[in-house]
Amino acid sequence: MVYEKQKSIADYKANEEFKDVFVVRFTKELRQTSGGKYFFEVKIQDANGDGMLKYWGSENKTKVEELLNSLKEDDIIYAEGRVSEYMGKIDFSVNEGKLKILAPEEYDISDFIRNSERDTEEMYVELNKHIESVQNPELKQVLNAFFSNKDFVEKFKKSPAAMYIHHGWVAGLLEHTLTVVSICIDVAKHHKDLDKDLLVTGAILHDIGKIEEFKTTTQIKVTDKGNLLSHMIIGMQELTRVLDKLDIQETTKHKLLHTMIAHHGSIENGCPKPPMTPEALIIAKADDLDAQLVTMLDAKNTAQTNDSFIYNKHMGNIYLK
């Protein structure tokens, strides 16, 4: 039997009954009510939201504790209960015996991981057209070194661009990359002195470190490598590894590496060097523009309020009308 997702966590209202499936993000410690019953909380998530689930057990501490200890990060659970409201936030209340850990064949993974609204293969065809447009033979070598690698391509096509903020979904990296490339090309139409091939190549490669920064299971998570190094350093390492194998002028190598290490725009944002070439400056601005714009649009489109404004922790107040 496959347990189907009924509705998003974000769509539930107080006092609704539910029979639904969720992914476990983390659990909290066992506690006891004043009446002697044991309970615990679980942070739950699906493709479009998250919330807290409270499991109300019995006075049998061992039994309730065994269930708590059996719940692991990334588990998919089926639960039945009622939505309640506490201090302005909804909780999913589940009584004893109404929670089950599901086996992989009992759920559909697409219920828990958000996907790009654009078709992945169509986006990749578009990316290949940009790669083919590069005329500089040295830069073309670099792009071919990456995109002739089937393993790299599969990771690049599926990778998210973030965990929560912009493009935090499957194929988000590909979608974000295409927008950054398109912005750069549009700017180049107005400034003929730019090195368009360097601009396009740098834009395509600027976030390649993200394929090792994130991993996707039943949720998007940052890898240990990503936490310790960041996608900028990982990307620079990968680009350096490829450049060292190719017969390319040192100046070309340095300019391309610079677009990588400068694409966050400033030292305050984690850049070893701020943009020092026009091409690096444009890539950094295009990257930031798309990231902030998608964050704002996503916040507007998912806002559940009749107010004129919402507060977003990444962007401050956002006007909704």
WOKA-V732788 format. One record per backbone hydrogen bond with DSSP energy under -0.5 kcal/mol. NH is the residue of the N-H (numbers start at 1). CO is the residue of the C=O. Records with the same first field share a line. If there is no record, write none. Layout:
# WOKA-V732788
NH->CO + CO
This chain:
# WOKA-V732788
3->1 + 106
4->2
11->8
12->9
15->83
16->13
18->81
20->79
22->77
23->45
24->75
25->23 + 43
26->43
28->41
31->39
33->37
36->33
38->58
39->31
40->55
42->53
43->26
44->42 + 51
45->23
46->49
47->111
49->46
51->44
52->90
53->42
54->92
55->40 + 53
56->54 + 94
57->38 + 55
61->59
64->60
65->61
66->62
67->63
68->64
69->65
70->66
71->67 + 68
74->24
75->72
77->22 + 75
78->100
79->20
80->98
81->18
82->93
83->16
84->91
86->89
89->86
91->84
92->52
93->82 + 91
94->54
96->56
98->95
100->78
102->76
106->103
107->104
109->107
111->108
112->109
113->109
114->112
116->170
123->119
124->120
125->121
126->122
127->123
128->124
129->125
130->126
131->127
132->128
133->129
134->130 + 131
140->136
141->137
142->138
143->139
144->140
145->141
146->142
147->143
148->144
149->146
150->148
153->149
154->150
155->151
156->152
157->153
158->154
159->155
161->167
162->167
168->165
169->167
170->114
171->158
172->169
173->159
174->159
175->171
176->172
177->173
178->174
179->175
180->176
181->177
182->178
183->179
184->180
185->181
186->182
187->183
188->184
189->185
190->187
191->187 + 188
194->191
196->194
199->195
200->196
201->197
202->198
203->199
204->200
205->201
206->202
208->205
210->207
211->208
212->209
213->209
214->210
215->221
217->215 + 219
221->215
223->213
227->223
228->224
229->225
230->225 + 226
233->229
234->230
235->231
236->232
237->233
238->234
239->235
240->236
241->237
242->238
243->239
244->240
245->242
246->243
248->246
253->249
254->250
255->251
256->252
257->253
258->254
259->255
260->256
261->257
262->258
263->260
265->262
269->266
270->267
271->266
272->261
273->261
281->277
282->278
283->279
284->280
285->281
286->282
287->283
288->284
289->285
290->286
291->287
292->288
293->289
294->290
295->291
296->292
297->293
298->294
299->295
300->296
301->297
302->298
303->299 + 300
310->318
312->310 + 316
315->312
316->312
318->310
320->308
321->308
